Amino acid sequence: DMLRQEVEALLKSNESLQGQLQSQGKTEDAAEPTEDSRRFLEENKALKERVKALEQDKSKLMAQLTEYEKMAMNQRSDLEKTQSLSQVMRERDELHAKVQMEQIAKDSAERRLTTVEDELRLAQQELDSLRRKLPEVEARFHEEEVRRQRISEEL
């Protein structure tokens, strides 16, 4: 905005000087420029050069602004990609933690299963042992029963 205002002020000043120069040119001999007309011409030339330089500066600044806007868009895009990557990594870490917890639970269940299977095997072995001893125990019990009956009959 300041650049635009300065350019406008220079253009108005230039127009004013040209008007003064033209009005002086009408009153004086056109073949012989006066000191004032030369000064006005030089000022006019300097102002035109200044306007041209300001226009170039404006073009450069507009190009820089466009470049900065592109950079800002790229940075915004990069930021969005970084945030997306961070979210994916966070989800990956959460899933990894869940997998680890499931693996721990599975290992624990497998240990419990092994323990129960060992206990079952021992119980079956004890049952088999007791089943093998049962006829002998029953026979002794039967013998004791018979002996008691004899003793009771004898008495």
URPE-V53601 format. One record per residue. N is the residue number from 1. D_FIRST is the distance of its C-alpha to the first C-alpha in whole Angstrom. Layout:
# URPE-V53601
N;D_FIRST / N;D_FIRST
This chain:
# URPE-V53601
1;0 / 2;4 / 3;5 / 4;5 / 5;6 / 6;9 / 7;10 / 8;10 / 9;12 / 10;14 / 11;15 / 12;17 / 13;18 / 14;20 / 15;21 / 16;23 / 17;24 / 18;26 / 19;27 / 20;29 / 21;30 / 22;31 / 23;33 / 24;35 / 25;36 / 26;38 / 27;39 / 28;40 / 29;42 / 30;40 / 31;42 / 32;42 / 33;38 / 34;38 / 35;36 / 36;33 / 37;33 / 38;33 / 39;30 / 40;28 / 41;28 / 42;28 / 43;24 / 44;24 / 45;24 / 46;22 / 47;19 / 48;20 / 49;20 / 50;17 / 51;15 / 52;17 / 53;16 / 54;12 / 55;13 / 56;15 / 57;13 / 58;10 / 59;14 / 60;15 / 61;12 / 62;12 / 63;16 / 64;16 / 65;14 / 66;17 / 67;19 / 68;18 / 69;18 / 70;22 / 71;23 / 72;22 / 73;24 / 74;27 / 75;27 / 76;27 / 77;30 / 78;32 / 79;31 / 80;33 / 81;36 / 82;36 / 83;37 / 84;39 / 85;41 / 86;41 / 87;43 / 88;45 / 89;46 / 90;47 / 91;49 / 92;51 / 93;52 / 94;53 / 95;55 / 96;56 / 97;57 / 98;59 / 99;61 / 100;62 / 101;63 / 102;65 / 103;67 / 104;68 / 105;69 / 106;71 / 107;72 / 108;74 / 109;75 / 110;77 / 111;78 / 112;80 / 113;81 / 114;83 / 115;84 / 116;85 / 117;87 / 118;89 / 119;90 / 120;91 / 121;93 / 122;95 / 123;96 / 124;97 / 125;99 / 126;100 / 127;101 / 128;103 / 129;105 / 130;106 / 131;107 / 132;109 / 133;111 / 134;111 / 135;115 / 136;116 / 137;115 / 138;116 / 139;120 / 140;120 / 141;119 / 142;122 / 143;124 / 144;124 / 145;124 / 146;127 / 147;129 / 148;128 / 149;130 / 150;133 / 151;133 / 152;133 / 153;135 / 154;137 / 155;137
